Amino acid sequence: MLGDPGSGVHDLEVTNVTLEDDGRFQCQVSPNRGQDAIRADAILTVSRGTAGSPGPLQRNGLDIRPADDGAGISCVAQHPAIAPEDRQKLNATVRLSVLHPPGAPEISGYTEGEVVSIGQQKTLTCISRGGNPPAQLVWLKNGRPIGSKYRQEDGRAVAVLVVDAEVFNMNATFRCQASSKAQQQVTETYIIVNVLFGPDEVTVSGTQEAKGGDTVHMSCITSSSNLPANISWVINGETLNNTSQETSVAGDGGWISSSNISTVVPIGMRQDMTVACYGLNPRSGAPKSDYPPEPPTILGYESGSHLRAGERVSLSCVSQGGNPPATLTWYRGDTELASSTEVRDSVARSVVTFQVDHADNGRVYTCHSTNSKLGGVQSASVELSVYCKLMKSQRLNVAVSWAFHKKILNEVGIQ
């Protein structure tokens, strides 16, 4: 007993409450000096607050379960003296409200390991079923609340969150928490969003001038991307094979790719050396169902540049993604060229190497891309510009250029 007896205050504190404490408590004041006795009742209701599967709650000899929430219980008086027409009047009904915890939340709209491309949107739906009262839902991003709007419908609580696939959401943890006064602990579930994006720029640096026989050293570095970009080197239109690269973690959580090459300027070379670096993003986590590849892009020749008759050129056609990957075919005008398609890191590539002559001036080289999902052909073309007269030079300049193909770099994702 608690309180202040001198002031007539007598409180009852019930500790370590169990289901057996559920019931009626009565405070009584004994009669004194002709005063009637005073009595006052208090009802203590004890409910289970665990998130498991509780057993029945005993109340007045009845087994009450969560499934009984909303059920009606009737008390009917029966006696031989009660006329049949009066039996319907001699009854009372109560409708049960059984407190029980809601189900654990579930997130739909994103599957584990799924990747989304920059600029896309994902609609995440969190659902908690059942419970009396239903769950209160809240969304958190990396531990910080970002939304508490939810609705209750058909015996469940629903909260919807739209997530933009941007760099700042890369590898972010989105968590949905469910709480209820019928349970002591908060239940939750979460997903981690994987966002793919390409680098915004590619930078080339190194030797600016050299003569025949000199060794030229060049470096290429990309801005942040996810996944790491694959670096490809092209010298005078010819793609280098077996080059190496390194990756490092960027400040925003993406990846920076870098590559270094060294090459010797051929003795007697009578033309400038053009060194180009390309950054290509591989595609990852592609779904098992068929989907079309990206349109092809041609590397190795810059539109508007000039070639000299007798110069060797390597044109690379690349197409990202696709299930199955693209099949690439080269044409000189309307004539098909002998070529093959190689696929690495979900990027299809086909290279043709040839020596240009005066007949190639104004000639169009086309790469066709096909796969079973396209139902047609995607194409890319370049028109060559060829000088027929060779220009003599005693000293060579190494023209440094960087190639940035917006479509290849940024259109990386799941169709």
SULMOMO-V354938 format. One line per field, one symbol per residue. phi: phi as a letter, one per 40 degrees, with the letter a starting at -180 (. if undefined). psi: psi as a letter, one per 40 degrees, with the letter a starting at -180 (. if undefined). A space follows every 10 residues. Layout:
BEGIN
phi = ???
psi = ???
END
This chain:
BEGIN
phi = .bhbdccgbb bbbbbfcbcc ccibbbbbbc cafgcccbba bbbbbbbcbc ccbcccccaf gbcbbdccdg cbbbbbcbad cccdcccccc abbbbcbcca cccccbbbha bdgcbbcdgc bbbcbbbbcg gbccccbacb bfgbcbabca bbafgabbbb bcbccbdcbc fccbbbbbba ccacbcbaaa bbcbbcaccc abbbaicbba bdgccbbbbb bbccaacdcc cbbbbfgbcc bgcbabbacc ccgcbbbaab bbabcdcgcb accbbbbbbb cccbgccccc acccdcbbbh acdgcbbbdg ccbbbbbbac ggbcccbbbc bbgbccccab bbbafgbcbb bbbabcbccc cgcbbbbbbb acccgabbba bbbcbbcccc bcacbbbccc abbbbdcccb cbibc
psi = hiagddefhh ihhhifhide ehahihhhhi ihfeiiihih ihhhhhiiei eagiaihhhf eihhideehe ihhihhhhid ehideedddg iihihihhhi iiiiiihieh iheiiiihei ihhhhhhhia ihiiihiiii hfehhehehi ihiffihhhh hhhhgideeh fihhhhihii eeidihiiii ihhhhhiiid ihhhiahdii iheihhhiih hiaiihihih hhhhhfehhi ifiiiiiihi deeaihiiii ihihhhhehf iihhhihhhh hiiifiidii iiiiiiihie hhheihiihe ihhhhhhihi ahhiiihhhi hhbehhihii hihhffhhhh hhhihiadee heihhhhhhi idddeahiii iihihhhdhi hihdhihhhh iihhhddddd ghah.
END
